[in-house]
Amino acid sequence: MGALDDLFEGLPTTLSVSEAAKVFNVSEHIIRAAIGSADPEEKLPALNLGRGYTILTADFKKWALRRYTGHSDD
């Protein structure tokens, strides 16, 4: 899990959609699709505070861990 931890080291406690997209070098569309997903396994929790979404970095990391192919719950 070290490499994934390195990506999150030094990040603020909250992220915008744009900032979250930059962490993994993906489009904002990918992050917005995850926020709007109906699938609980795919859904990225976020706060809608009127002018856009705010993502808690801890939630973003948990979401990423569910997708990390090198991660095992065993």
HELIX and SHEET records of a PDB file:
HELIX    1   1 GLY A    2  PHE A    8  1                                   7    
HELIX    2   2 VAL A   17  PHE A   24  1                                   8    
HELIX    3   3 GLU A   28  GLY A   36  1                                   9    
HELIX    4   4 THR A   57  ARG A   67  1                                  11    
SHEET    1   A 3 THR A  14  SER A  16  0                                        
SHEET    2   A 3 TYR A  53  LEU A  56 -1                                        
SHEET    3   A 3 LEU A  47  ASN A  48 -1                                        
END                                                                             
